[in-house]
Amino acid sequence: DLPSFSFFPFPRLSFASFLFSAWHTLYALFWFLPFVLFVSFCQSSFSCNTPL
């Protein structure tokens, strides 16, 4: 079958799609990181080992 970069003939479009996916990855990490820090802080300080 055709390679995926054949659908992006201009490098600017593929770079824009890369920035778009990277932005959503960073956006998901910045929402997920406080949750991980809160869970680790809860387990270390209060020792609440309640299963999620």
Secondary structure, DSSP 8 states (H G I E B T S, - for coil): ---GGGG--SHHHHHHHHHHHHHHHHHHHHHHHHHHHHHHHIIIII------
